[in-house]
Amino acid sequence: MASSDEQLLKGGPQAFGEFYARHERAVFRYFYRRVGDAEVAADLTAECFAAALLSGHKFRADEGSPAVAWLFGIARNVLRRSAEHRRVESRARSRLGMPPLLLEEETLDALDRIHAGQLMEHALTYLPADQAEAVRARIVDEREYEDIARELRTSEAVVRKRVSRGLGALRRRVEDSA
């Protein structure tokens, strides 16, 4: 049976490693959405988990909030302190003797692609299914109109119209939110 987050926080370094594995991607995405830079988001994520490891003994499961809410509270504080000082804080990582996190260019590129894909998937949820499918196939998957039309059993003109309408709707949504 899998341990709860609360149990993992109290279970020592190895258990904390499992807690980290469960939530690292979500915490990274939280930071990446706010700072837009994969390297900074990775540094913030490392500082957040280092702070959580140092203060795990302070977590109280009986106060009603789940451990993941406590973790995101730490993330919010790490982000606030970093914004106030205009640099990524590293106090918790220093106390633990953790070296700075270095990401290779390939990793940064992959993280940027993942984030861009997540943004596109989120944007496509606002479109009717037929437009979303056409935009995904043409723009995300970079497929030819002819192939898409064959797969959807419709004409190229219909696919072009769906892509055009879908992109227009996404453009209007972005303009309206700005």
ZATOR-588768 format. One record per residue: x, y, z of N, C-alpha, C, O, CB in turn. Coordinates in steps of 0.2 Angstrom, whole numbers, plus 5000, padded with zeros to 4 digits. Glycine has a CB too. Layout:
% ZATOR-588768
R   n.x   n.y   n.z  ca.x  ca.y  ca.z   c.x   c.y   c.z   o.x   o.y   o.z  cb.x  cb.y  cb.z
R     X     Y     Z     X     Y     Z     X     Y     Z     X     Y     Z     X     Y     Z
...
***
This chain:
% ZATOR-588768
R   n.x   n.y   n.z  ca.x  ca.y  ca.z   c.x   c.y   c.z   o.x   o.y   o.z  cb.x  cb.y  cb.z
R  5004  4994  5000  5000  5000  5000  5004  5006  5000  5009  5007  5004  4995  5000  5006
R  5003  5011  4996  5007  5017  4995  5006  5021  5002  5000  5022  5004  5005  5021  4989
R  5011  5024  5004  5011  5029  5009  5008  5036  5007  5008  5038  5002  5018  5030  5012
R  5005  5039  5012  5002  5045  5011  5007  5050  5011  5013  5049  5014  4996  5047  5016
R  5006  5056  5008  5011  5062  5008  5013  5063  5015  5019  5065  5017  5008  5068  5005
R  5008  5063  5020  5009  5065  5027  5014  5060  5030  5019  5062  5034  5003  5065  5031
R  5013  5054  5028  5018  5049  5031  5025  5049  5028  5030  5049  5032  5015  5042  5029
R  5025  5051  5022  5032  5052  5018  5036  5058  5021  5042  5058  5022  5031  5053  5011
R  5032  5063  5023  5035  5069  5026  5039  5067  5033  5044  5070  5035  5030  5075  5028
R  5036  5062  5037  5038  5060  5043  5043  5054  5043  5046  5052  5048  5033  5059  5048
R  5044  5052  5037  5048  5045  5036  5055  5046  5035  5058  5040  5033  5045  5042  5031
R  5058  5051  5035  5065  5052  5034  5067  5053  5027  5063  5054  5023  5069  5045  5036
R  5074  5054  5025  5076  5056  5019  5073  5052  5013  5072  5054  5008  5083  5056  5019
R  5073  5045  5014  5071  5041  5008  5064  5042  5007  5062  5042  5001  5073  5033  5010
R  5060  5042  5012  5053  5043  5011  5052  5050  5008  5047  5051  5004  5049  5043  5018
R  5056  5055  5010  5055  5062  5007  5056  5062  5000  5053  5065  4996  5060  5067  5011
R  5061  5057  4998  5063  5057  4991  5056  5054  4987  5055  5057  4981  5068  5052  4990
R  5052  5050  4990  5046  5048  4986  5041  5054  4986  5038  5055  4981  5043  5042  4990
R  5041  5058  4992  5037  5064  4992  5039  5069  4986  5035  5071  4983  5037  5067  4999
R  5045  5070  4985  5048  5074  4980  5046  5071  4973  5044  5075  4969  5056  5074  4981
R  5047  5065  4972  5045  5062  4966  5038  5063  4964  5036  5064  4958  5047  5054  4966
R  5034  5062  4969  5026  5063  4968  5025  5070  4966  5020  5071  4961  5022  5062  4974
R  5028  5075  4968  5026  5082  4967  5031  5087  4964  5029  5093  4963  5025  5085  4974
R  5037  5084  4962  5042  5089  4959  5039  5092  4952  5040  5098  4951  5048  5085  4957
R  5036  5088  4948  5033  5091  4942  5028  5096  4943  5028  5101  4939  5030  5085  4937
R  5024  5095  4947  5018  5100  4949  5021  5107  4952  5019  5112  4950  5013  5097  4954
R  5026  5106  4956  5029  5112  4959  5033  5115  4953  5033  5122  4953  5034  5110  4965
R  5037  5112  4949  5041  5115  4944  5036  5119  4939  5037  5124  4937  5044  5109  4940
R  5030  5116  4937  5025  5119  4933  5023  5125  4936  5022  5130  4933  5020  5114  4931
R  5021  5125  4943  5019  5131  4947  5024  5137  4946  5022  5142  4944  5018  5129  4954
R  5031  5135  4947  5036  5140  4946  5036  5143  4939  5037  5149  4937  5042  5138  4949
R  5036  5138  4934  5038  5139  4927  5032  5144  4925  5033  5149  4921  5038  5133  4923
R  5026  5143  4926  5020  5147  4924  5021  5154  4927  5019  5159  4923  5014  5144  4927
R  5024  5155  4932  5025  5162  4935  5031  5165  4933  5031  5171  4933  5025  5161  4943
R  5037  5162  4932  5043  5165  4930  5045  5164  4922  5048  5168  4920  5049  5162  4934
R  5042  5159  4919  5043  5158  4912  5050  5157  4910  5052  5157  4904  5041  5165  4908
R  5054  5154  4914  5061  5153  4913  5062  5146  4916  5062  5145  4923  5066  5158  4916
R  5064  5141  4912  5065  5134  4915  5071  5134  4920  5070  5130  4925  5067  5129  4910
R  5076  5137  4919  5082  5137  4924  5080  5140  4931  5081  5137  4936  5088  5141  4921
R  5077  5146  4930  5074  5149  4937  5069  5145  4940  5069  5144  4946  5072  5156  4935
R  5065  5142  4936  5060  5137  4939  5063  5131  4942  5060  5129  4948  5054  5135  4934
R  5068  5129  4939  5071  5123  4942  5075  5125  4949  5075  5121  4954  5076  5120  4937
R  5078  5131  4949  5081  5133  4955  5076  5134  4961  5077  5132  4966  5085  5140  4954
R  5070  5137  4959  5065  5138  4964  5062  5132  4966  5061  5131  4972  5060  5143  4961
R  5062  5127  4962  5059  5120  4964  5064  5117  4969  5062  5114  4974  5058  5116  4958
R  5070  5117  4967  5075  5114  4972  5075  5118  4979  5076  5114  4984  5082  5115  4969
R  5075  5124  4979  5074  5128  4985  5068  5126  4989  5068  5126  4995  5075  5136  4984
R  5063  5126  4985  5056  5124  4989  5057  5117  4992  5055  5116  4998  5051  5124  4983
R  5059  5112  4989  5060  5105  4992  5065  5105  4997  5064  5101  5002  5061  5100  4986
R  5070  5109  4996  5075  5109  5002  5072  5112  5008  5073  5110  5014  5082  5113  5000
R  5068  5118  5007  5065  5121  5013  5060  5116  5016  5059  5116  5022  5061  5127  5011
R  5056  5112  5012  5052  5107  5014  5055  5102  5018  5053  5100  5023  5048  5104  5008
R  5061  5099  5016  5065  5094  5019  5067  5097  5026  5066  5093  5031  5071  5092  5015
R  5069  5103  5026  5071  5106  5033  5066  5107  5038  5067  5107  5044  5075  5113  5031
R  5060  5109  5035  5054  5110  5040  5049  5105  5040  5043  5106  5042  5051  5117  5038
R  5050  5099  5037  5045  5094  5037  5043  5092  5044  5037  5090  5045  5048  5088  5034
R  5047  5093  5049  5045  5091  5056  5040  5096  5059  5036  5094  5064  5051  5091  5060
R  5039  5102  5055  5034  5107  5057  5027  5105  5055  5022  5108  5057  5036  5114  5055
R  5027  5101  5050  5020  5100  5047  5016  5096  5052  5018  5091  5055  5021  5095  5040
R  5010  5098  5052  5005  5095  5057  4999  5093  5053  4995  5097  5050  5002  5100  5062
R  4998  5086  5052  4993  5083  5048  4986  5084  5051  4981  5085  5048  4994  5076  5047
R  4986  5085  5058  4980  5086  5061  4977  5093  5061  4971  5095  5063  4981  5085  5069
R  4980  5098  5057  4978  5104  5056  4973  5105  5050  4970  5110  5049  4983  5109  5055
R  4972  5099  5047  4967  5099  5042  4969  5100  5035  4966  5098  5030  4962  5104  5043
R  4975  5103  5033  4977  5104  5027  4982  5098  5025  4986  5096  5029  4981  5111  5026
R  4981  5096  5018  4985  5091  5016  4992  5093  5015  4994  5099  5015  4982  5088  5009
R  4997  5088  5015  5004  5090  5014  5005  5094  5008  5010  5098  5008  5008  5083  5014
R  5002  5092  5003  5003  5095  4996  5001  5103  4997  5005  5107  4994  4999  5092  4990
R  4996  5105  5000  4994  5112  5001  5000  5115  5005  5002  5121  5004  4987  5112  5005
R  5002  5112  5010  5008  5114  5014  5014  5115  5010  5017  5121  5010  5010  5109  5020
R  5015  5111  5005  5021  5111  5001  5020  5117  4996  5025  5121  4995  5022  5105  4996
R  5014  5118  4994  5013  5124  4989  5013  5131  4993  5014  5136  4990  5006  5123  4985
R  5012  5131  4999  5013  5136  5004  5020  5138  5004  5022  5144  5004  5010  5135  5011
R  5024  5133  5005  5031  5134  5005  5034  5137  4998  5038  5142  4997  5035  5128  5006
R  5031  5134  4992  5032  5137  4986  5031  5144  4985  5034  5148  4982  5029  5132  4980
R  5025  5146  4987  5023  5153  4987  5027  5157  4991  5029  5163  4988  5015  5154  4990
R  5030  5155  4997  5034  5159  5001  5041  5160  4997  5044  5165  4997  5035  5156  5008
R  5044  5154  4994  5050  5154  4991  5049  5159  4985  5054  5163  4984  5052  5147  4988
R  5044  5159  4981  5043  5164  4975  5043  5171  4978  5046  5175  4975  5037  5162  4972
R  5039  5172  4983  5039  5179  4986  5045  5182  4988  5047  5187  4986  5034  5179  4992
R  5049  5178  4992  5056  5180  4994  5060  5181  4988  5064  5186  4988  5059  5175  4999
R  5060  5177  4983  5064  5178  4978  5063  5184  4974  5067  5187  4971  5064  5171  4973
R  5056  5185  4973  5054  5191  4970  5056  5198  4974  5058  5203  4971  5046  5191  4969
R  5056  5197  4980  5058  5203  4984  5065  5204  4984  5067  5210  4983  5056  5202  4992
R  5069  5199  4984  5076  5200  4983  5079  5200  4976  5085  5201  4975  5080  5194  4987
R  5074  5199  4971  5076  5199  4964  5082  5194  4962  5086  5195  4958  5078  5206  4962
R  5081  5189  4966  5086  5183  4964  5083  5177  4968  5079  5177  4972  5093  5184  4967
R  5085  5171  4966  5083  5165  4969  5086  5164  4975  5092  5164  4976  5084  5159  4964
R  5082  5163  4980  5085  5162  4987  5088  5155  4987  5086  5150  4983  5080  5162  4992
R  5093  5154  4991  5097  5147  4991  5098  5145  4999  5103  5141  5000  5103  5147  4987
R  5095  5149  5004  5097  5147  5011  5096  5140  5012  5100  5137  5015  5092  5152  5015
R  5090  5137  5011  5088  5130  5012  5093  5125  5009  5096  5121  5012  5081  5128  5011
R  5095  5127  5003  5099  5122  4999  5106  5123  5002  5110  5118  5003  5100  5124  4992
R  5108  5129  5004  5115  5130  5007  5115  5126  5014  5120  5123  5015  5116  5137  5008
R  5110  5126  5018  5110  5123  5024  5111  5115  5023  5114  5112  5028  5104  5124  5028
R  5108  5113  5018  5108  5105  5016  5115  5104  5013  5116  5098  5011  5102  5103  5013
R  5119  5109  5011  5125  5107  5007  5123  5105  5000  5127  5102  4997  5129  5102  5010
R  5118  5107  4997  5116  5105  4990  5119  5110  4985  5119  5116  4986  5108  5106  4989
R  5123  5107  4980  5126  5112  4975  5120  5115  4971  5115  5113  4971  5131  5108  4971
R  5122  5121  4967  5117  5124  4963  5115  5119  4958  5119  5114  4955  5120  5130  4960
R  5109  5119  4955  5106  5115  4950  5108  5117  4943  5107  5123  4942  5099  5114  4951
R  5112  5113  4940  5114  5115  4933  5110  5111  4928  5110  5105  4928  5122  5114  4932
R  5107  5114  4923  5103  5111  4918  5106  5112  4912  5109  5117  4910  5096  5114  4918
R  5107  5106  4908  5110  5107  4901  5105  5110  4896  5099  5110  4898  5112  5100  4899
R  5108  5112  4891  5104  5116  4886  5098  5111  4883  5093  5113  4882  5108  5118  4880
R  5100  5105  4882  5095  5100  4880  5089  5099  4885  5083  5099  4883  5098  5093  4879
R  5091  5099  4891  5085  5099  4897  5081  5105  4896  5075  5104  4897  5088  5098  4904
R  5084  5111  4896  5080  5117  4896  5076  5117  4890  5070  5119  4890  5085  5123  4896
R  5078  5115  4884  5074  5115  4878  5068  5110  4879  5063  5112  4877  5078  5113  4872
R  5070  5104  4882  5064  5100  4883  5059  5102  4888  5053  5102  4886  5067  5093  4886
R  5061  5106  4893  5056  5109  4898  5052  5114  4894  5046  5115  4895  5060  5112  4904
R  5055  5118  4890  5052  5123  4886  5047  5120  4882  5041  5123  4881  5057  5128  4882
R  5049  5115  4878  5044  5111  4874  5038  5108  4877  5032  5109  4875  5047  5106  4870
R  5039  5105  4883  5034  5103  4887  5029  5108  4889  5023  5107  4889  5037  5099  4894
R  5032  5114  4892  5028  5119  4894  5023  5122  4888  5017  5123  4889  5032  5125  4897
R  5027  5123  4883  5023  5125  4877  5017  5120  4875  5012  5123  4873  5028  5126  4871
R  5019  5114  4875  5014  5109  4873  5008  5109  4878  5002  5109  4877  5017  5102  4873
R  5009  5110  4885  5004  5111  4890  5000  5117  4889  4994  5117  4890  5007  5111  4897
R  5003  5122  4887  4999  5129  4885  4995  5128  4880  4989  5130  4880  5004  5134  4884
R  4997  5124  4874  4993  5123  4868  4987  5119  4870  4982  5120  4868  4997  5120  4863
R  4989  5113  4874  4983  5109  4876  4978  5112  4880  4972  5111  4879  4986  5103  4880
R  4980  5117  4884  4975  5120  4888  4971  5125  4884  4965  5126  4884  4979  5125  4894
R  4975  5128  4879  4971  5133  4874  4966  5129  4870  4961  5132  4869  4976  5137  4870
R  4968  5123  4868  4963  5119  4864  4957  5117  4867  4952  5116  4864  4967  5113  4861
R  4957  5117  4874  4951  5115  4877  4945  5120  4876  4939  5119  4878  4952  5115  4885
R  4947  5127  4874  4942  5132  4873  4939  5131  4866  4934  5135  4865  4945  5138  4874
R  4941  5127  4862  4938  5126  4855  4934  5121  4855  4934  5116  4859  4944  5125  4850
R  4929  5121  4850  4925  5115  4848  4929  5109  4846  4935  5110  4844  4920  5117  4843
R  4927  5103  4848  4931  5097  4847  4934  5097  4839  4940  5095  4839  4927  5091  4848
R  4930  5099  4834  4932  5098  4828  4938  5103  4826  4942  5101  4822  4926  5099  4823
R  4937  5109  4829  4942  5114  4828  4949  5112  4831  4954  5113  4829  4940  5121  4830
R  4948  5110  4838  4954  5108  4842  4958  5102  4838  4964  5103  4838  4952  5106  4849
R  4954  5097  4836  4957  5092  4832  4961  5094  4826  4967  5092  4825  4952  5086  4830
R  4958  5099  4822  4961  5101  4816  4968  5105  4818  4973  5105  4815  4957  5105  4812
R  4967  5110  4823  4973  5114  4825  4978  5110  4828  4984  5111  4826  4970  5119  4830
R  4977  5105  4832  4982  5100  4835  4985  5097  4829  4992  5096  4829  4978  5095  4840
R  4982  5094  4824  4985  5090  4819  4989  5095  4815  4995  5093  4813  4980  5087  4815
R  4987  5101  4813  4991  5105  4808  4996  5109  4812  5002  5109  4809  4986  5110  4805
R  4995  5112  4817  5000  5116  4821  5004  5112  4825  5010  5113  4825  4996  5122  4825
R  5002  5108  4830  5006  5105  4835  5009  5099  4831  5015  5098  4832  5001  5102  4840
R  5006  5095  4828  5009  5089  4825  5012  5090  4818  5016  5086  4815  5004  5083  4824
R  5011  5097  4815  5014  5099  4809  5012  5094  4803  5016  5093  4799  5021  5100  4809
R  5006  5092  4803  5004  5087  4797  5001  5091  4792  4999  5097  4792  4999  5082  4800
R  5001  5088  4786  4999  5091  4780  4991  5091  4780  4988  5086  4782  5001  5088  4773
R  4988  5096  4777  4981  5096  4776  4978  5090  4773  4973  5088  4775  4978  5103  4772
R  4981  5088  4768  4979  5082  4764  4978  5076  4769  4973  5072  4769  4983  5080  4758
R  4983  5075  4773  4983  5069  4777  4978  5070  4783  4974  5065  4784  4990  5068  4781
R  4977  5076  4785  4972  5077  4790  4965  5076  4787  4961  5073  4791  4972  5084  4793
R  4964  5078  4781  4957  5078  4778  4956  5070  4777  4950  5068  4778  4957  5081  4771
R  4961  5066  4775  4960  5059  4774  4958  5056  4780  4953  5052  4781  4966  5056  4771
R  4962  5057  4786  4960  5054  4792  4953  5056  4795  4950  5052  4798  4965  5056  4797
R  4951  5062  4794  4945  5065  4796  4939  5063  4792  4933  5065  4793  4945  5072  4798
R  4941  5061  4786  4936  5059  4781  4932  5065  4779  4926  5065  4779  4931  5053  4783
R  4935  5070  4777  4932  5077  4775  4937  5080  4770  4942  5077  4768  4931  5081  4781
R  4935  5086  4767  4939  5089  4762  4945  5093  4765  4944  5095  4771  4935  5093  4757
R  4950  5095  4761  4955  5099  4763  4952  5106  4765  4954  5109  4770  4961  5100  4758
R  4947  5108  4761  4944  5115  4762  4941  5115  4769  4942  5120  4773  4939  5116  4757
R  4938  5110  4771  4935  5110  4778  4940  5110  4783  4939  5113  4788  4930  5103  4779
R  4945  5106  4782  4951  5106  4787  4954  5113  4788  4955  5115  4793  4956  5101  4786
R  4955  5116  4782  4958  5123  4782  4953  5128  4786  4956  5132  4790  4959  5125  4775
R  4947  5127  4785  4942  5132  4788  4942  5130  4796  4942  5135  4799  4935  5130  4785
R  4942  5124  4798  4942  5123  4805  4949  5125  4808  4948  5128  4814  4942  5115  4806
R  4954  5125  4805  4961  5127  4807  4960  5135  4808  4962  5138  4813  4967  5125  4803
R  4958  5138  4803  4957  5145  4802  4953  5148  4808  4955  5152  4811  4955  5147  4796
R  4947  5145  4809  4942  5147  4814  4945  5146  4821  4944  5150  4825  4936  5143  4813
R  4948  5140  4822  4951  5138  4828  4957  5143  4830  4957  5146  4836  4954  5131  4828
R  4961  5145  4825  4967  5150  4827  4964  5157  4828  4966  5160  4832  4972  5150  4821
R  4959  5158  4824  4955  5165  4825  4952  5165  4832  4953  5171  4835  4950  5166  4820
R  4949  5160  4834  4946  5160  4841  4951  5161  4846  4950  5164  4851  4942  5154  4842
R  4957  5157  4846  4962  5157  4850  4965  5164  4850  4967  5167  4856  4968  5152  4849
R  4966  5167  4845  4969  5174  4844  4964  5179  4848  4967  5183  4852  4970  5176  4837
R  4958  5179  4847  4953  5183  4850  4953  5182  4858  4953  5187  4861  4946  5182  4847
R  4954  5176  4860  4954  5175  4867  4960  5178  4870  4960  5181  4875  4954  5167  4868
R  4966  5177  4867  4972  5181  4869  4971  5188  4869  4973  5191  4874  4978  5178  4865
R  4969  5191  4864  4968  5198  4864  4963  5201  4869  4964  5206  4872  4965  5200  4857
R  4958  5197  4870  4953  5199  4875  4956  5199  4882  4954  5202  4887  4947  5194  4875
R  4960  5194  4883  4963  5193  4890  4969  5198  4891  4971  5199  4897  4966  5186  4891
R  4971  5201  4886  4977  5206  4887  4975  5213  4889  4979  5217  4890  4981  5207  4880
***
